[in-house]
Amino acid sequence: MTAQLSKKSEAWSARFSEPVSDLVKRYTASVFFDKRLAHVDIQGSLAHADMLAKQAIITSTDLADIQRGMAQIKSEIDAGQFEWLLDLEDVHLNIEKRLTELVGDAGKRLHTGRSRNDQVATDIRLWLRAAIDDILVLLRDLRVALVDLAEQHADTILPGFTHMQVAQPVTFGHHMLAYVEMFGRDAERMQDCRRRVNRLPLGAAALAGTTFPIDRELVARTLGFDEVCRNSLDAVSDRDFAIEFCAAAALVMTHVSRMSEELVIWMSPRVGFIDIADRFCTGSSIMPQKKNPDVPELARGKTGRVNGHLIALLTLMKGQPLAYNKDNQEDKEPLFDTADTVIDTLRIFADMARGITVKPEAMRAAALQGYATATDLADYLVKKGMAFRDAHEAVARAVRACDDAKCDLADLSLEQLRQFSTLIEADVFAVLTLEGSVAARDHIGGTAPAQVRRAIAQARLQLGPDPAHG
């Protein structure tokens, strides 16, 4: 029986008197989803082997054999020729077995001074670090696309809403810059998360460290980690970095979802503020006239998926004692899917933002509904010397009169307006226009076109040049 187990190259075979059942193999194996860690597993193993050789724990000949074997394994994986075996449970044992086939005893010596516990923790951090870097690039691309759209429409007026009711006029450029701010905070969170991801667990071994004279700082430098994890127990059992990433990702998707909701509303023929390029939409199987904004709709749905992964990881970790437990195998699929979903979503949204056609006439017509300049009239009265609460009441009476007459405040004559306050003079009509309303909010963060253009210039300065073009 022991011989049978050894033939399968299981790492713990000599300890057991019977083989693992096929059902248990399928239940406990992770190879078919963690094989995506193969390249970072090889990267980490090469850094570990280099350190072992420098510390005279293995010979330079062993190191050369390991490097040669790993190069061939990488080539086989890249060519789709690597045979992934369920019997070997995970990516790490599959690669180790193939390495031993290729280079013999040197492959068996590679695992000296480490455990799969610190190995997998290192692999996940290497993989996630690269995923965060990709997300940061995509967040920049999306913000650039939104800044470009904002610049095109720095003067385009649409109604701003509170409670989904017309509140005050704003510019479409100002509205787009609100999302630039949101996604900018997302980038800050991702950058901050990356600092805690970028700590090396390797060297913690199973949980207590190792008796070999390893150099963890050397491995950290080789792999580009900022520092090493300072406690061996925490190093192998910590998944805070994965949870933190999923929390940051959930906020990215929340912002995507809010934007999606507006795009869906704005594209509705009942509103008609925008159109989205055909390549991001689909039709109906029964209604030939339909053009459905499927991409933003699906993004709203995928936000729930990412939120669910965050809760899954929090729940996974909440009852675990130190140190490593098999439960932690369940961290990978939600983490992988979260990163995949965010990356795919950001990529398509940056492209979609460049395919938005704005309809200024519809926006302007909507801004003329709902007495959007009422606050401007109140501010006008305050500037004439009236207390704000009295001005608020006077304008409320004027709005009620317009409701009865089915007209806008700007449609009232000077004589009619003076019925609500004798402070009102002929200059009032300048503040009752949409252009006058937005232009008056000329301060940092305001919707005045001049401020929008300043904010765009500042955003471009912060975003910097396109990394792809220097």
VOMI-287674 format. One record per residue (C-alpha): x, y, z; residue number from 1. Coordinates in pm, 1 decimal, always signed. Example, Ala and Ser with C-alpha at 12.3 -4.5 7.8 and 13.67 -1.06 7.14 Angstrom:
2
NODE|X|Y|Z|n
NODE|+1230.0|-450.0|+780.0|1
NODE|+1367.0|-106.0|+714.0|2
END
This chain:
470
NODE|X|Y|Z|n
NODE|+0.0|+0.0|+0.0|1
NODE|+283.1|+238.5|+86.3|2
NODE|+450.3|+159.8|-242.1|3
NODE|+127.9|+241.4|-422.4|4
NODE|+109.2|+578.2|-251.9|5
NODE|+472.7|+657.2|-322.3|6
NODE|+417.5|+584.5|-690.5|7
NODE|+157.5|+862.5|-689.1|8
NODE|+422.2|+1101.0|-545.8|9
NODE|+201.5|+1229.3|-267.1|10
NODE|+401.4|+1450.4|-33.9|11
NODE|+277.9|+1275.3|+282.3|12
NODE|+245.7|+918.4|+145.2|13
NODE|+463.2|+737.2|+402.0|14
NODE|+243.3|+849.9|+689.0|15
NODE|-75.6|+681.3|+567.0|16
NODE|-187.2|+319.3|+549.8|17
NODE|-448.0|+360.3|+276.7|18
NODE|-487.7|+585.2|-24.7|19
NODE|-711.1|+890.9|-33.1|20
NODE|-1047.6|+808.9|-187.6|21
NODE|-1131.9|+946.5|-528.5|22
NODE|-1420.4|+1146.4|-378.7|23
NODE|-1189.7|+1309.2|-124.7|24
NODE|-936.9|+1383.8|-397.7|25
NODE|-1196.5|+1569.6|-599.8|26
NODE|-1330.2|+1746.4|-292.2|27
NODE|-993.2|+1864.2|-161.8|28
NODE|-805.1|+1927.8|-486.0|29
NODE|-743.2|+2284.1|-599.4|30
NODE|-525.4|+2224.0|-903.9|31
NODE|-791.8|+2308.7|-1157.6|32
NODE|-830.3|+2662.9|-1025.1|33
NODE|-495.7|+2733.0|-858.4|34
NODE|-294.2|+2632.1|-1165.0|35
NODE|-325.4|+2994.7|-1267.7|36
NODE|-61.5|+3054.5|-998.7|37
NODE|+190.2|+2845.2|-1192.3|38
NODE|+406.4|+3131.5|-1318.4|39
NODE|+432.2|+3302.1|-979.8|40
NODE|+493.2|+2963.4|-816.0|41
NODE|+789.7|+2914.5|-1047.5|42
NODE|+905.9|+3270.7|-979.1|43
NODE|+892.4|+3215.9|-603.3|44
NODE|+1062.3|+2876.5|-626.3|45
NODE|+1350.9|+3017.3|-830.6|46
NODE|+1404.9|+3294.9|-575.4|47
NODE|+1394.7|+3037.6|-293.7|48
NODE|+1640.1|+2811.4|-475.4|49
NODE|+1877.8|+3100.2|-541.8|50
NODE|+1873.7|+3185.4|-170.9|51
NODE|+1931.0|+2820.9|-70.6|52
NODE|+2238.3|+2810.6|-294.5|53
NODE|+2375.4|+3140.5|-164.3|54
NODE|+2332.2|+3008.8|+190.9|55
NODE|+2509.4|+2681.8|+93.8|56
NODE|+2196.7|+2482.2|+180.8|57
NODE|+2195.2|+2334.6|-170.6|58
NODE|+2481.4|+2320.8|-421.7|59
NODE|+2529.4|+2542.7|-721.7|60
NODE|+2479.7|+2233.4|-936.3|61
NODE|+2139.8|+2176.1|-773.7|62
NODE|+2051.2|+2539.0|-842.0|63
NODE|+2147.9|+2510.5|-1208.1|64
NODE|+1941.1|+2192.6|-1242.5|65
NODE|+1640.9|+2357.8|-1077.7|66
NODE|+1669.0|+2660.4|-1304.5|67
NODE|+1693.5|+2438.7|-1612.3|68
NODE|+1397.7|+2227.1|-1504.8|69
NODE|+1181.2|+2526.2|-1420.8|70
NODE|+1255.6|+2682.8|-1759.2|71
NODE|+1128.2|+2368.8|-1930.1|72
NODE|+819.5|+2352.4|-1706.6|73
NODE|+738.4|+2713.7|-1786.6|74
NODE|+776.3|+2639.6|-2155.9|75
NODE|+544.1|+2339.6|-2128.0|76
NODE|+282.1|+2544.3|-1940.6|77
NODE|+300.2|+2829.6|-2191.9|78
NODE|+258.7|+2581.3|-2477.4|79
NODE|-37.7|+2411.7|-2309.0|80
NODE|+156.3|+2084.6|-2289.7|81
NODE|+187.5|+2052.8|-1912.2|82
NODE|-10.5|+1762.2|-1766.4|83
NODE|-205.7|+1869.5|-1458.9|84
NODE|-282.6|+1571.8|-1234.4|85
NODE|-572.3|+1562.0|-989.1|86
NODE|-381.9|+1305.5|-779.7|87
NODE|-124.7|+1575.2|-703.0|88
NODE|-390.2|+1805.0|-555.7|89
NODE|-251.6|+2150.4|-634.8|90
NODE|-27.3|+2358.4|-855.2|91
NODE|+268.5|+2329.3|-618.2|92
NODE|+289.4|+1949.5|-607.7|93
NODE|+226.6|+1921.5|-981.4|94
NODE|+521.5|+2147.4|-1057.0|95
NODE|+741.3|+1979.6|-795.7|96
NODE|+668.4|+1632.9|-937.5|97
NODE|+748.3|+1741.0|-1291.8|98
NODE|+1066.5|+1914.2|-1173.1|99
NODE|+1181.2|+1593.2|-1002.5|100
NODE|+1109.3|+1397.0|-1320.4|101
NODE|+1326.8|+1639.1|-1514.3|102
NODE|+1620.4|+1696.9|-1277.7|103
NODE|+1606.1|+1420.1|-1018.1|104
NODE|+1723.7|+1481.2|-661.3|105
NODE|+1773.1|+1856.3|-714.8|106
NODE|+1396.9|+1882.6|-756.0|107
NODE|+1346.0|+1704.8|-424.1|108
NODE|+1583.0|+1947.3|-249.6|109
NODE|+1393.4|+2257.5|-365.9|110
NODE|+1139.3|+2229.9|-83.8|111
NODE|+1409.6|+2253.4|+183.1|112
NODE|+1331.4|+2526.7|+436.4|113
NODE|+978.1|+2594.9|+320.1|114
NODE|+624.3|+2452.8|+341.6|115
NODE|+331.2|+2467.8|+105.8|116
NODE|+178.3|+2697.7|+368.4|117
NODE|+427.0|+2979.9|+316.8|118
NODE|+466.1|+2887.9|-50.5|119
NODE|+98.2|+2936.1|-134.7|120
NODE|+78.2|+3255.4|+72.5|121
NODE|+371.0|+3391.0|-128.1|122
NODE|+220.1|+3285.6|-460.6|123
NODE|-112.5|+3453.4|-384.9|124
NODE|+59.8|+3777.1|-288.6|125
NODE|+272.0|+3774.8|-604.1|126
NODE|-35.0|+3709.2|-818.2|127
NODE|-249.2|+3970.0|-642.3|128
NODE|+24.3|+4232.3|-661.3|129
NODE|+25.8|+4196.8|-1040.4|130
NODE|-355.4|+4205.7|-1052.2|131
NODE|-358.9|+4529.7|-852.2|132
NODE|-105.5|+4681.1|-1091.1|133
NODE|-334.5|+4591.4|-1382.4|134
NODE|-633.6|+4742.8|-1202.7|135
NODE|-444.5|+5066.3|-1135.3|136
NODE|-369.2|+5100.6|-1506.9|137
NODE|-734.9|+5037.2|-1594.0|138
NODE|-861.0|+5281.8|-1332.8|139
NODE|-638.6|+5543.3|-1491.9|140
NODE|-772.1|+5457.5|-1838.9|141
NODE|-1131.2|+5495.4|-1721.1|142
NODE|-1060.0|+5827.6|-1551.7|143
NODE|-888.7|+5958.3|-1866.2|144
NODE|-1193.3|+5860.0|-2073.2|145
NODE|-1425.9|+6036.2|-1827.3|146
NODE|-1205.5|+6347.0|-1818.3|147
NODE|-1210.8|+6356.4|-2199.3|148
NODE|-1591.2|+6333.6|-2192.0|149
NODE|-1609.1|+6603.7|-1925.2|150
NODE|-1391.6|+6836.2|-2134.3|151
NODE|-1618.0|+6792.1|-2436.4|152
NODE|-1917.7|+6890.8|-2224.2|153
NODE|-1784.3|+7142.9|-1975.8|154
NODE|-2066.0|+7380.1|-2080.6|155
NODE|-2344.3|+7127.2|-2145.2|156
NODE|-2621.5|+7176.4|-1892.4|157
NODE|-2836.7|+6902.3|-1743.7|158
NODE|-3048.3|+6888.3|-1429.5|159
NODE|-2880.9|+6781.7|-1110.0|160
NODE|-3104.6|+6565.4|-896.3|161
NODE|-3168.9|+6502.2|-530.5|162
NODE|-3428.6|+6238.3|-435.5|163
NODE|-3445.5|+6181.5|-814.1|164
NODE|-3621.3|+6519.4|-840.2|165
NODE|-3484.9|+6814.1|-1038.2|166
NODE|-3274.4|+7014.6|-794.1|167
NODE|-3030.6|+7257.6|-958.3|168
NODE|-2867.0|+7280.7|-1299.8|169
NODE|-2516.0|+7139.9|-1332.1|170
NODE|-2290.3|+7076.3|-1627.3|171
NODE|-2245.1|+6729.3|-1771.1|172
NODE|-1870.5|+6779.3|-1741.1|173
NODE|-1910.5|+6842.3|-1368.7|174
NODE|-2120.8|+6529.6|-1338.5|175
NODE|-1856.5|+6316.2|-1509.6|176
NODE|-1586.6|+6458.7|-1284.7|177
NODE|-1777.4|+6325.6|-983.7|178
NODE|-1700.8|+5974.5|-1110.7|179
NODE|-1340.9|+6073.8|-1176.5|180
NODE|-1320.9|+6155.8|-805.3|181
NODE|-1476.2|+5822.0|-706.6|182
NODE|-1243.8|+5617.4|-922.5|183
NODE|-951.3|+5827.5|-801.7|184
NODE|-1027.3|+5723.9|-443.9|185
NODE|-1046.5|+5365.7|-566.7|186
NODE|-695.8|+5398.0|-708.4|187
NODE|-571.0|+5537.1|-376.4|188
NODE|-724.0|+5243.7|-190.2|189
NODE|-570.8|+4993.0|-430.9|190
NODE|-228.6|+5155.1|-396.1|191
NODE|-258.0|+5147.2|-18.3|192
NODE|-375.0|+4784.4|-23.1|193
NODE|-79.5|+4692.9|-244.0|194
NODE|+162.8|+4800.2|+30.1|195
NODE|+21.6|+4536.2|+265.8|196
NODE|+2.3|+4274.6|-8.0|197
NODE|+370.6|+4330.1|-83.3|198
NODE|+511.1|+4154.0|+223.7|199
NODE|+690.9|+3819.9|+195.9|200
NODE|+560.3|+3518.2|+391.6|201
NODE|+821.4|+3274.4|+252.7|202
NODE|+1049.6|+3151.2|+529.2|203
NODE|+768.1|+3105.8|+779.5|204
NODE|+757.2|+2739.9|+664.7|205
NODE|+459.0|+2549.5|+807.3|206
NODE|+402.8|+2786.9|+1101.0|207
NODE|+715.3|+2815.8|+1318.7|208
NODE|+995.8|+2903.2|+1079.1|209
NODE|+1277.2|+2668.5|+980.9|210
NODE|+1599.4|+2534.6|+1129.9|211
NODE|+1792.2|+2613.2|+809.2|212
NODE|+2000.5|+2935.0|+789.1|213
NODE|+1776.3|+3105.3|+535.1|214
NODE|+1794.9|+3470.9|+427.4|215
NODE|+1437.9|+3597.6|+398.7|216
NODE|+1541.4|+3953.8|+318.1|217
NODE|+1735.4|+3828.5|+15.8|218
NODE|+1427.5|+3647.7|-116.2|219
NODE|+1218.7|+3958.9|-54.2|220
NODE|+1457.9|+4171.5|-256.9|221
NODE|+1472.0|+3916.3|-537.3|222
NODE|+1091.8|+3904.3|-564.8|223
NODE|+1040.9|+4278.6|-521.8|224
NODE|+868.5|+4265.2|-182.7|225
NODE|+892.7|+4573.8|+34.9|226
NODE|+949.4|+4373.9|+354.1|227
NODE|+900.3|+4032.5|+514.3|228
NODE|+608.5|+3920.9|+730.7|229
NODE|+737.9|+3954.9|+1085.7|230
NODE|+563.9|+3663.5|+1257.5|231
NODE|+569.9|+3310.4|+1119.2|232
NODE|+226.7|+3217.7|+1256.9|233
NODE|+64.4|+3527.3|+1109.2|234
NODE|+256.7|+3493.7|+782.4|235
NODE|+97.6|+3161.9|+685.7|236
NODE|-251.4|+3223.7|+824.5|237
NODE|-306.4|+3588.5|+728.2|238
NODE|-557.4|+3658.3|+454.6|239
NODE|-627.8|+4018.6|+557.5|240
NODE|-461.8|+4137.3|+238.8|241
NODE|-707.0|+3936.8|+26.7|242
NODE|-1006.1|+4064.4|+225.4|243
NODE|-878.4|+4420.7|+201.1|244
NODE|-841.2|+4384.7|-174.2|245
NODE|-1194.9|+4247.9|-206.2|246
NODE|-1326.7|+4538.5|+1.9|247
NODE|-1149.5|+4787.8|-225.4|248
NODE|-1277.7|+4596.8|-528.0|249
NODE|-1633.1|+4605.9|-391.4|250
NODE|-1609.6|+4984.8|-373.4|251
NODE|-1480.6|+4999.6|-731.4|252
NODE|-1780.4|+4795.9|-841.7|253
NODE|-2016.8|+5006.3|-630.0|254
NODE|-1900.5|+5314.7|-816.2|255
NODE|-1932.6|+5129.5|-1147.2|256
NODE|-2284.0|+5026.6|-1045.5|257
NODE|-2388.8|+5382.5|-956.9|258
NODE|-2261.6|+5503.1|-1291.2|259
NODE|-2436.5|+5212.4|-1461.6|260
NODE|-2767.2|+5305.8|-1302.4|261
NODE|-2741.1|+5656.8|-1438.2|262
NODE|-2640.9|+5538.8|-1784.7|263
NODE|-2940.4|+5305.6|-1797.9|264
NODE|-3177.1|+5584.1|-1687.9|265
NODE|-3023.0|+5841.5|-1919.9|266
NODE|-3043.4|+5607.6|-2219.6|267
NODE|-3412.0|+5536.4|-2167.2|268
NODE|-3623.8|+5703.9|-2440.5|269
NODE|-3826.8|+5858.5|-2156.9|270
NODE|-3515.9|+6055.5|-2059.8|271
NODE|-3298.3|+6046.0|-2370.4|272
NODE|-2992.6|+6223.2|-2230.9|273
NODE|-2739.0|+5992.6|-2397.0|274
NODE|-2690.0|+5709.8|-2638.3|275
NODE|-2441.9|+5425.8|-2594.0|276
NODE|-2255.8|+5285.7|-2892.5|277
NODE|-2417.6|+4980.7|-3048.6|278
NODE|-2123.3|+4754.4|-2965.9|279
NODE|-2214.8|+4773.7|-2596.6|280
NODE|-2584.5|+4701.9|-2644.8|281
NODE|-2807.2|+4416.4|-2755.2|282
NODE|-3152.4|+4379.9|-2904.4|283
NODE|-3459.2|+4180.2|-2813.8|284
NODE|-3551.1|+3834.6|-2939.5|285
NODE|-3911.3|+3949.0|-2990.3|286
NODE|-3916.4|+4331.8|-3005.3|287
NODE|-3720.3|+4454.7|-3309.9|288
NODE|-3710.7|+4817.0|-3193.3|289
NODE|-3518.2|+4746.7|-2871.0|290
NODE|-3166.1|+4864.0|-2795.3|291
NODE|-3078.5|+4743.5|-2448.1|292
NODE|-2785.1|+4879.5|-2240.7|293
NODE|-2672.5|+4530.3|-2141.8|294
NODE|-2318.6|+4622.5|-2036.6|295
NODE|-2413.2|+4867.3|-1759.8|296
NODE|-2701.5|+4643.9|-1655.9|297
NODE|-2472.6|+4343.0|-1621.2|298
NODE|-2215.2|+4552.2|-1435.2|299
NODE|-2482.8|+4630.3|-1175.4|300
NODE|-2538.0|+4256.6|-1139.2|301
NODE|-2168.5|+4173.7|-1118.2|302
NODE|-2138.1|+4421.7|-830.9|303
NODE|-2348.0|+4185.0|-622.3|304
NODE|-2114.1|+3901.6|-720.2|305
NODE|-1807.3|+4093.2|-598.5|306
NODE|-1982.8|+4200.7|-278.1|307
NODE|-2062.3|+3833.7|-217.8|308
NODE|-1697.0|+3736.6|-251.6|309
NODE|-1603.6|+3991.2|+15.5|310
NODE|-1857.3|+3843.5|+256.6|311
NODE|-1738.5|+3491.7|+169.2|312
NODE|-1378.8|+3573.1|+263.4|313
NODE|-1477.8|+3749.4|+583.7|314
NODE|-1688.4|+3449.7|+680.1|315
NODE|-1410.0|+3209.4|+581.4|316
NODE|-1164.9|+3371.0|+822.3|317
NODE|-1387.0|+3464.2|+1114.0|318
NODE|-1354.1|+3139.0|+1309.4|319
NODE|-1008.2|+3015.9|+1216.0|320
NODE|-754.1|+2951.1|+1490.8|321
NODE|-385.2|+3002.6|+1417.7|322
NODE|-213.7|+2893.8|+1205.7|323
NODE|-285.0|+2752.9|+858.9|324
NODE|-607.6|+2556.1|+808.7|325
NODE|-740.2|+2379.5|+501.4|326
NODE|-1028.9|+2629.2|+502.2|327
NODE|-786.4|+2874.7|+344.8|328
NODE|-797.8|+2682.4|+18.6|329
NODE|-1137.7|+2848.2|-26.6|330
NODE|-975.1|+3192.2|-50.6|331
NODE|-860.3|+3155.7|-409.9|332
NODE|-1175.2|+3123.5|-619.8|333
NODE|-1348.4|+3433.3|-475.2|334
NODE|-1022.1|+3628.2|-491.6|335
NODE|-952.0|+3524.2|-850.2|336
NODE|-1306.8|+3595.8|-962.6|337
NODE|-1310.7|+3935.0|-790.0|338
NODE|-995.3|+4044.6|-970.3|339
NODE|-1116.3|+3902.6|-1302.4|340
NODE|-1452.8|+4077.8|-1270.3|341
NODE|-1303.3|+4415.5|-1179.5|342
NODE|-1042.4|+4396.7|-1456.1|343
NODE|-1294.9|+4299.8|-1723.6|344
NODE|-1544.4|+4561.6|-1605.6|345
NODE|-1296.0|+4849.0|-1596.2|346
NODE|-1158.9|+4757.9|-1937.1|347
NODE|-1501.4|+4759.5|-2100.4|348
NODE|-1617.6|+5072.4|-1916.8|349
NODE|-1319.0|+5277.0|-2033.7|350
NODE|-1405.6|+5179.3|-2390.3|351
NODE|-1777.6|+5236.6|-2336.8|352
NODE|-1719.1|+5586.5|-2195.9|353
NODE|-1562.0|+5677.2|-2529.2|354
NODE|-1874.4|+5547.2|-2703.5|355
NODE|-2123.3|+5772.1|-2520.1|356
NODE|-2308.9|+6025.9|-2731.6|357
NODE|-2451.7|+6316.3|-2532.3|358
NODE|-2782.3|+6481.8|-2628.3|359
NODE|-2755.7|+6841.4|-2500.8|360
NODE|-3102.7|+6948.0|-2617.0|361
NODE|-3275.7|+6678.8|-2411.7|362
NODE|-3062.3|+6763.1|-2110.1|363
NODE|-3141.5|+7131.4|-2139.3|364
NODE|-3514.2|+7069.5|-2177.2|365
NODE|-3511.8|+6857.2|-1862.4|366
NODE|-3317.3|+7121.6|-1670.3|367
NODE|-3593.5|+7372.7|-1750.4|368
NODE|-3840.0|+7152.3|-1563.4|369
NODE|-3875.9|+7147.5|-1188.7|370
NODE|-3777.5|+7510.4|-1114.4|371
NODE|-3405.4|+7433.5|-1114.8|372
NODE|-3314.2|+7800.5|-1060.6|373
NODE|-3529.1|+7848.0|-749.2|374
NODE|-3225.0|+7844.3|-520.9|375
NODE|-3062.1|+8108.2|-739.6|376
NODE|-3362.9|+8335.7|-684.2|377
NODE|-3336.9|+8280.1|-307.8|378
NODE|-2963.8|+8359.4|-318.4|379
NODE|-3044.4|+8672.2|-520.8|380
NODE|-3281.0|+8794.7|-246.6|381
NODE|-3024.1|+8722.5|+23.9|382
NODE|-2769.6|+8930.0|-164.5|383
NODE|-3028.5|+9209.7|-168.9|384
NODE|-3045.1|+9198.7|+210.6|385
NODE|-3320.8|+8946.2|+291.0|386
NODE|-3260.7|+8672.4|+551.4|387
NODE|-3222.3|+8334.5|+385.3|388
NODE|-3523.2|+8173.6|+555.1|389
NODE|-3743.0|+8463.8|+444.9|390
NODE|-3601.2|+8437.2|+92.8|391
NODE|-3669.9|+8063.3|+96.0|392
NODE|-4034.0|+8129.3|+186.7|393
NODE|-4075.7|+8400.4|-75.7|394
NODE|-3940.2|+8177.5|-351.7|395
NODE|-4154.8|+7885.7|-234.6|396
NODE|-4462.4|+8105.7|-283.8|397
NODE|-4337.1|+8202.8|-629.5|398
NODE|-4290.3|+7836.3|-720.9|399
NODE|-4641.7|+7754.9|-605.2|400
NODE|-4774.2|+8034.9|-825.4|401
NODE|-4579.4|+7895.9|-1122.2|402
NODE|-4723.8|+7552.6|-1049.1|403
NODE|-5072.7|+7697.1|-1076.3|404
NODE|-4987.3|+7889.9|-1392.1|405
NODE|-4792.9|+7598.0|-1545.9|406
NODE|-4488.3|+7812.2|-1618.6|407
NODE|-4126.2|+7850.8|-1507.8|408
NODE|-3986.5|+8121.2|-1279.1|409
NODE|-3810.0|+8277.3|-1577.3|410
NODE|-4147.5|+8309.3|-1753.0|411
NODE|-4284.2|+8545.5|-1487.1|412
NODE|-4273.8|+8917.5|-1557.8|413
NODE|-4086.4|+9156.1|-1331.7|414
NODE|-4419.8|+9282.9|-1200.8|415
NODE|-4529.7|+8929.3|-1114.7|416
NODE|-4200.3|+8851.8|-942.1|417
NODE|-4218.9|+9169.7|-733.1|418
NODE|-4540.5|+9037.0|-579.7|419
NODE|-4319.6|+8802.5|-379.5|420
NODE|-4059.1|+9063.1|-284.0|421
NODE|-4011.4|+9428.2|-366.1|422
NODE|-3635.0|+9366.8|-354.2|423
NODE|-3657.4|+9202.8|-694.6|424
NODE|-3535.0|+9422.6|-978.6|425
NODE|-3472.1|+9387.5|-1350.7|426
NODE|-3133.7|+9223.6|-1295.3|427
NODE|-3311.1|+8916.0|-1157.5|428
NODE|-3349.0|+8755.8|-1499.6|429
NODE|-2973.8|+8703.5|-1529.4|430
NODE|-2982.9|+8462.5|-1235.0|431
NODE|-3290.6|+8277.7|-1359.2|432
NODE|-3117.1|+8143.7|-1670.1|433
NODE|-2953.6|+7801.3|-1667.8|434
NODE|-2624.9|+7948.6|-1784.4|435
NODE|-2635.1|+8213.8|-1514.5|436
NODE|-2708.9|+7951.9|-1250.9|437
NODE|-2413.6|+7728.4|-1330.1|438
NODE|-2175.0|+8016.5|-1394.7|439
NODE|-2253.1|+8164.3|-1052.6|440
NODE|-2111.1|+7858.7|-875.2|441
NODE|-1757.1|+7964.2|-953.8|442
NODE|-1552.0|+7818.7|-669.6|443
NODE|-1342.2|+7506.4|-609.7|444
NODE|-1570.7|+7208.6|-653.1|445
NODE|-1845.7|+7414.4|-814.5|446
NODE|-2022.9|+7340.0|-1140.7|447
NODE|-1928.7|+7662.5|-1320.8|448
NODE|-1774.4|+7578.0|-1659.8|449
NODE|-1461.9|+7772.3|-1562.6|450
NODE|-1423.9|+7555.8|-1253.0|451
NODE|-1493.7|+7241.0|-1452.0|452
NODE|-1209.1|+7326.7|-1686.6|453
NODE|-977.2|+7396.3|-1393.2|454
NODE|-1073.5|+7061.5|-1239.6|455
NODE|-1006.2|+6888.9|-1571.3|456
NODE|-660.5|+7045.6|-1590.8|457
NODE|-589.8|+6935.4|-1233.0|458
NODE|-712.5|+6583.8|-1306.8|459
NODE|-488.7|+6557.5|-1611.2|460
NODE|-194.5|+6671.8|-1402.0|461
NODE|-267.9|+6405.5|-1140.1|462
NODE|-318.3|+6132.2|-1397.6|463
NODE|+9.5|+6216.8|-1567.7|464
NODE|+116.0|+6106.5|-1915.4|465
NODE|-3.0|+5779.4|-2061.7|466
NODE|+246.4|+5516.4|-1935.4|467
NODE|+225.7|+5339.0|-2271.5|468
NODE|+353.0|+5651.8|-2446.6|469
NODE|+599.5|+5784.4|-2192.9|470
END
